[in-house]
Amino acid sequence: MKAAGVEKDLMSLDEPLLSSILSLLPLEEAVRTSSLSKKWKNMWKSMPFLDINQSVILALHQFDEDEEAINKWVSFIDNIIASHYGPIQSCTLDIWSPEISSDVVYSWIHGLIDKQIGEFIIQWDDTDHELFSIILNCPTIKTLELIGGVFRLAPNMFMGCKNLRTLILQDTGIEDVAIQHLLSQCTSLESLTINWCEPLESSLHIISRFLKDLKISHLTAFSGKNIHIDTPRLKSLTLEDSNFLCEVDVHAPELETVCCYSSELMNNRYIRKVEVQRLRDVLSGTAHVTDLQLGGRTAMWLDVGCMEILNFSKLKKLLIQVDLSDNRTVTFFSSLLKSSSFLEELQVISIDTRDYYIEDDASNRRDEILDCNYWEQQEGLDCVEQSLNSVVIKGFKGDDYDKGFEMFLRKKAKVLKHMIIS
């Protein structure tokens, strides 16, 4: 009786909600619900989310990865796409088998595009310029994520995806001319992410009058190459990697937020001054920002070489990961505070960098331990006395170095409204 009551409650829901619930099931199981009753017969055909994952479906069918199993899977997907009513809010197409021909995949993509897809995620290594051109001509796609393959375009086929707002390229080979053509034609594109991608030429040009958010991760693949960024309306720039082996030239006059994240040093021990200088050049070219985030080991990188301090005169927010016991890194940090006269919000993540210096430098580390009274001796930090109103300290270890910085803020920060320590 209880199960019957639950079923009655479920059947009282309207069809759009039931279709959304079905989308949470693996595709094969969702289709099986068509045998429950007349009301359920076509319910799956209106599911707003489709996850076409070859591995999951083969497992549910208990198929082997032989030719017969692949043919059954292809027929199953043919029927799914042909029968679905559309529109589709989001669709994932994950194909890994080389036995599935390009013609088959093209037919699926054509069929899915006809269903008015809003978000499309495609993982398939066997891709070429014609496929991307077909996808990007879809007028309803707003978010597109491409994983694998080589990003090429056929200029005579690509007319521009006018509603595309977000593009994510991952593990993809990139042709510079394709990126330039894409950015020039997609006038609504506001967010571009390039993750673990490999440029096929010596330079990559990201030129757009419309782009507002740009993220480039794992720059190791760009070793020895150049990235030119010319985006007059860009608001946020993120550069993430373990090292900076490429030159990055940035022209973004409206840039507000810069995030640089270095997860580790080169080989965990080796620092190349040229890499540090390239990173510093990026920051120098974006010194007009109001929000700066230096994550991972970035602050440690920038203390190397006794470089001239960067000047961020308009900075309002700063997030920095720093070893508060390390003299060189803290000196860089305090100098950054001195150059940021109007800083209002500060987030400090306390880390330990003792294991991240090159071996030749290890013998000098004893001389680089910070004086416990360092912060008591600091003067002329205008932002601390005049504008800093919010402080968050994470990773607080409670040692003399962390406590010294905390007490400095409590004594000197005259307009501080709240401070959170964890």
N, C-alpha and C positions, 0 to 999 in steps of 0.2 A: 504493500500500500504506500509506503514511504517513497519507494522508487517511482511509483506511478504519479505521486504528487510532484516529485522533482521534474518528471517528464512533462507534466501538464504545465508547470511553471515555465519550463524551457520553451515549450511550444507557444506560450502566450507572448513571447518576445517578437518584435517585428523582424521582418526578413533581413533588412540591412544589418541589424545587430547580430542576428544568427550567422550571417555570412562572415562577419568580422570574427566571430568566435571560431568558426570553421577554419579560418586562415591560420589559427594557432596550431592546428594539427599538421602533421606531415601530409603532403599532397595526396598520397595514395589513400591514407585513412580518411581524409576529407571527402574524397570521391566515393568511398564505400558507403557513406551516409545516405547516398541516393537510394539505397534499397530499404530504408527505414519506413518511409510512407510517401504519399503523394506530395505532401508539403516539402519533404526533404529531397525529392527526386532531382530537382534542378537547383537546389540551394547553393551547391558548391560552384555553380557556373557564374555566380555573382560575387564570389570572394574578392575583396579588394586587394588582398595580398597573395602573391604566388611565389612559392619557393621551389624552383625546378632544379633540384640537386641530384645529379646522377648517382652519387654514392648512396644517398638515403633511399632513393626509390629502388635501386637494385637490391639493397639489403632487405627492404620490406617485401619485395617480390621473391626474395631468396634466389635471385638470378646469379649465375656465374658470369664472369666477364668474357664469355665467348661470343661468337658472332650471333648465335640465335638469341642470346639474352639481350645483346645490344639492339637487335632488330625489334624485339618485344618492347624494350624501353622506348625506342624511337616511335613506335606505333602508339604507345601510351601517351607520349607527349604530343604527338600529332593530334590525337583526339582531345586532349585537354585544351590546347590552344584553339582548335577549331570550334569547340563547344562553348567556350567561355563567352559570356555576354559582353564583358567590359562595362564600364571603364575599369582599369587596374591602377590602384594608387601606387603600388610598389611591386616590382618583380625582380627576383634573383634568378639568374641563369648560370649555373655552375656545371661546366662540361670539361672533363679531363680525358676522355677516351679518344685516341687518334682514329679509331674505327668509325667515328661519326663524321661523315663528310661535310665539307663546307656548304654544299648545296642544301643539306638538311638543316644545318644551323641557320643559314640565310632564310630559309622558308619559315623557321620558327620565329626569327626576329621580325620578319615582315608581318607575320600573323600577330605577334604581340604588339607591334607598333600600331596596328590597326585597332587595337583595343584601347587606345588612348592612355598610354602609360604615363604616370607622373614621375616615378622614380625607377631607374633601371640600373641594376648591378649585374655586370657580365664578367665571368671568369672563364677565359678560354685562350689557350696559347696560340692556336692556329688562326690568327687574325691578320687581315691586310687592309689596305686603304679603302677598298670598296665597302667592306663591312662597316667601318667607322663612319664613312660618308652616309650610308643608309641610316644608321642609328641617329646621327646628328641632324639629319633632315626631318626627324620626327618633331612635329610642332607642339606636342603636348609635354614632352620631357622637360622637367624642371631640375632634376638631379640625376647625374650620370656618373657611375663608378666603373672604370675599366681596369681589369686585373689581368696581366699577362699580355703577350703578343707585342706587336710593334704599332705605335700610333702613327698612322699615315692617313692622308686624305687625298681624294681625287678632286682637284679643283673644279673640274667640269661637272662633278656630281654634287658637290657640297654647296648648298645655297644659304646655309646659316640656320641655326636652331634658335629662333627668336625668343623662346621662353626659357632656355637653359640658364639656370642661375648658379648651379653648383657642379663643378667637374672635379672628379678625383681620379688621378692616374696612379696605379700602383704596380710595381714589378713590370713596367712597360718600357720598351724602347721608344725613344722620342725623336721624331724628325723636327728639326728647327722650323722648317718651312710650314709643317703641318700645324704647329703651335701658333705661329704667326697668323696663318690663314684662319684658324679657328677663332683666335681672339679678335681679329678684325671683323669677323662675320657675326659672332654671337654677341649682340649688343646688350643683352640682359645678363650676361655672365658676371657675377659679383664675387664668387669664391672659387679659387683654384688651389688644389693640393697635388703636389708631386712627391710621391713617396717611393723610395727604393727604385727609382727609374734610372735608365741609362741613356744619356744623349748620344745620338748617332753622329753628330758633327762636333767640331771643336768649340762651338758656341751655342748657347740657348738664349733666344731673345723673348722676353716676356713684355710685350708692348700692348697696352690696352688703355682706352679712355674710360672704361667702365668698371674695371676690377677694383674691389674694395678689400678683399682678404686674400692673402697669398701665403701658402705654407709649403716649404721645401724641406723634406726630411731625408736624412742619410746622404749627405753630400759626398760621401766617399766615392760614389759612382761617377762624380763629376771631376775626379782628380785630373789636374792639369788643364782643365777647361774653363771657359768663362760663362758667367751668367749675367746678362744685361737686363735690368728691370727698369722699365720706363712706364710708370703707371700714375698719372697725375691725380687720380682720385683714390688711390690706395690708402686705407685706414689702418690695416694691421698686417705686419710682416713677421713670419716665424721661420727661423732657420734652426734646424735640429740635426745634430750629428755628433760623432765622437771626435771629428777633426774637420778642419777647413782647408782642403787641398785645392780649392778652386778660387778664382777671383770672382767676387760678386760686386757688381756696380749698380747702385740704387739711385734712381731719380723718382722721388715720390714726395712732392711738396706738401701734401695734405696728410702724410703719415702721422698717426697718433700713437700706435702701439708697436713696439719691437720686442720680440722674444727670441733670445739666443740660448740654446740649450746644448751643452757639451756633456755627454754622458761619461766620458773618460778621456784620458790623455792618449796620445798616439802610442800604441803598444803598452799602455798603462804606465810607461816610464819615460818615454821619449818626447821631448817638446821641440818643435821646430820654430824658430823665430819667425820664419816667413809665414807660417800658418797664423801665428798670433797677430802679426802685422795685418794680414788680410782680414781677420776678424775685427781688428781695431778700425780698419778702413771702413768696414760696413757700418760700425757704430758711429764713426765720425761723420759719415754721410747722412746719418739719420738722427743727428743730435738735437733736432727740433721737436722730437716726440714728447708727449706728455706722460707716457706710460712705458716703462722699461722693465723687462724681465730677463735677468741673467741667471739661468738655471744650471744645474749640474756643476761642472768644474769650470764654468766660463770665467768667473771672477779670478780663479787661480791662474788661468791662462793669461789674463790681462795684466796680472802683476809682474809677469816675466819680462825682463829686458829693461826695467825701469823706464817704461814708456811715459811720455807726456800724458797727463791726465785728460780724460775726455770731459768736455763741457756740455752739460745738459741744462741749459738755462731755463727751459720751459717745463722741466719735468715736474709732474704732480704725483705720480705713483711709481714706486720702485719695489720690485721683488728681486731678492738676491740670495743665492746660496753661498755661504762664506764660513771659513774656519776662523772663529773668533779668538783662537790661540796662536794663529800664524801671523807673524809681524808683517810680511810683505803683502799678504792678501788683505789684512785689516787696514794697512796704509792705503792701499788702493780704494778700499771701501770708504774710509773717512774722507779721502780726497774727492771721491764721487759725491759724497754728501756736501762737501764744501762748494762744489760747482753747481749744486742743485738748490739754489736759494729759495725756491718756492715749493719745495716738496711738501706734500700734505699727508700721503699715506705710504707707510714703509712696512714691508714684510720681509723678515730675515729668517732664513732656514739655516740653522747651525749644523755644520758638517765637519767631519774630520778628514783632512787631506794628507796626513802624515805618510800614508802608503802610496801616494801618487806623484812623487818626485823622482827624477831620474837618479840612478845610482851614484853618478859622479857628484851630484848635488847633496846626497844624503849626509855627507860628513859636515856640511855647513848648516844642516837643519837646527843644530843646537843653538846657533847664533840667531836663528830666525824666530825663536819662540817669543811671543809678545810679552812685553812688560805688563805685569798685572795692573799697574797704575796708568796704563796708556790712556784710557778714556778720561781719567781725572785731569789729565794735562791738556786735553783738547779744547781749543778756543776757536772762535770765528766760524762756527757752524750755524749760519743764519737760519737755515731751514729748521733746525732743531729748536731754536729759541723763538722763532717768529711764525712758522707756518705748519709745522708737523703736528697733526691732531689725531692720528691713528697709527698704532704700532702693533704688529703681530710678530711674535718670535716663536718659531717652531723648532723642535729638536733640542730644546733647552736642556743642557746637561747638568746645570747647577754648579759647575766648577767656577773658579775665580774669574776666568775670562768671560764667561757668559754673565755672571753676576756683575762684573765690572761694567759691562755694556748696559745692563738693565739699570743699574744705579745711576749711570751717566744720564740716561734718558729721563729717569724720575726727577733728577735734580735740574736738568737743563731745559727739558721740553716744557716751556711755559704755557703753551696753548693745547697741550695734549689732553684729549677728551677720554680716550680709552686705550688700554694696552692689554693684549691677550698673550699669555705665555703658556706654551704647552710642550 
